Amino acid sequence: MKVLVPVKRVIDYNVKVRVKADGSGVDLANVKMSMNPFDEIAVEEAIRLKEEGVASEVVAVSIGVKQAQETLRTALAMGADRAILIVAADDVHTDIEPLAVAKLLAAVVKEEEPGLVLAGKQAIDNDMNATGQMLSALLGWSQATFASEVTIEGDHALVTREVDGGLQTIKAKMPCIVTVDLRLNEPRYASLPNIMKAKKKPLDEKTPDDYGVDVSPRLSIVKTAEPPTRKAGVKVGSVDELITKLKDEAGVI
Amino acid sequence: MNFGLSDEQEMIVSTVRSFVENEIYPHEAEVERTGEVPPELADRLKQKVIELGFYACNFPEDVGGAGLGHVDFTLVERELGRGSMALTHFFGRPQNILMACEGEQRERYLLPAVRGERMDALAMTEPGAGSDVRGMTCSAVRDGGDWVLNGTKHFISGANHADFVIVFVATGEDQTPRGPKKRITTFLVDRGTPGFTIRDGYRSVSHRGYKNMILEFDDCRLPDAQVLGEVDGGFAVMNDWLYATRITVATNSVGRARRVFDYALNYAAERKQFGQPIGRFQGVSFQLADMITEIDAADYLTLAAAWRLDQGLPANREIASAKLYATEMLARVTDATLQIYGGMGLMDDFPIERFWRDARVERIWDGTSEIQRHIISRDLLRPLGA
């Protein structure tokens, strides 16, 4: 079984994000970029499936600027077998919207015919949490989102999902799309031999035109703003005072 | 000229940095407090590094290493320099001098060291022989077919974890026009050899947990098979292999300076006095400008020296310059960072005081700043007959 893993190049999770002065978005000039952490978890899961003999090949795909090559090389260094880069933007500030990404991924799926798509549940830049679901709708495949455990059993996948208030296990018919959550696994470091091999692994470069997909934006960003700064707290003298404040001032009880 | 890193080098840097940040940083405070590395932690770190294929990455592939070049390895060491030396010791970079092993020495020392099965330590310094290596009194004399070692070595880093040590001792003296000159031979000595003891050294303010040990040889009998390289060939072995430790000190200093600088930069941006971040005051902001300029300069100086080694060009002076400049830069950067932190910088609630203490030894070990200046100036003046 072939596993397809979409990976996105995003602002590194350690970077302190700065909003651009005109409010059009986040400043990405000279900022450290890395693989979306949820995608890293998806790559790790795919490699584990390969090591267990469940998967036969792991293909990583990225859609975005040319520099996303580095992200794919990281996936290859972790252990993916080959990579596809769809260059869909020139400017690092251009974000390809989930629907366009899903359409491109659907086209890649038709070409590659994987048995499973493992994706991050969302990218940490825009937190859309939509691409996996849209891809499932476009392909007519079953989907299992927010996975914290994945087991492949023949023609179906047993997926434990992290839902509000607990865990839910569902049985999804293969081929399917699984979007992964934080607790599924702990991604490995790239090993030195794999880093050295990564350059030799195939990385195909494509464009949206190759797949006949229009990636022009359908959404417009009205405003990007810094989150409000948290005000200092107050110390209360007693439980009674706390309850009064929660009732009368905060209005939460 | 190309100042960029290759894709592989970028990935090596980011992998080693994540490893140090995730596997080393969380344990630093405990090592600092106790002065010890728990043995289970040491084993766990070592196993992870072996699995990642980074153990002994400075060794050629034909002996089981990763065959990294000098620039590649300098980048690895730069990122390791960020972390506590007591812990990064288990990232496993055996002394490359072990490449001088011959015949069955390869099976007993070189190959197990590269596989991470046996750890080594290098012993040169003595209480009476620091910069003056030839002043050593530790000696070996012939007795029957064997050698008998006597004397004391101190400041032997990592010997507490060593399964064997590589030790330099005097094996004779030559009369030269400039006075008597000692002949030196290198020996491989296993822990547990009768007449050889390893004991705790001094408590250093720098690099707590990275212990300096004292080695004592008391009629320690060794066969010829324990000689590394040629008898009386100790200086040749040193010259062939020991330049590497100086470039390591230089690049470690650069990595640590970058870590320290991030503390200074963020503190200058956050700490408010007189109604504004202290980074808005020129007295602080210009210090930051000087710090990053010096860090970059030391980084490029060190990488350029490593590049010369990769090209097979003479690099003795360049390595000495890198070691001198990078370690003195680290002293200035840690001191300025402490000044930016003010009183809190001296408190052990922050790691600043530790960086400041750790920085002090870098100007002393593996050739003091004065010895580096001597190497540099002799390299320039000797050709002129001066």
Contacts between the chains, C-beta under 8 A, distances in Angstrom:
chain1	res1	chain2	res2	distance
A	70	B	7	7.1
A	70	B	10	7.1
A	73	B	7	5.5
A	73	B	11	6.6
A	74	B	11	6.7
A	74	B	14	7.9
A	77	B	11	5.4
A	77	B	15	7.8
A	189	B	15	5.2
A	189	B	18	6.2
A	189	B	19	5.9
A	189	B	52	5.7
A	190	B	11	5.9
A	190	B	15	5.0
A	191	B	51	7.2
A	191	B	52	4.7
A	191	B	53	4.6
A	191	B	54	7.8
A	192	B	12	7.2
A	192	B	15	7.8
A	192	B	52	6.2
A	192	B	53	3.8
A	192	B	54	5.1
A	192	B	57	5.9
A	192	B	66	5.0
A	193	B	53	4.7
A	193	B	66	7.3
A	194	B	53	7.8
A	195	B	8	5.6
A	195	B	11	4.6
A	195	B	12	6.0
A	195	B	15	6.7
A	196	B	8	6.1
A	196	B	66	7.7
A	198	B	7	7.4
A	198	B	8	7.4
A	198	B	11	6.9
A	199	B	7	6.0
A	199	B	8	6.2
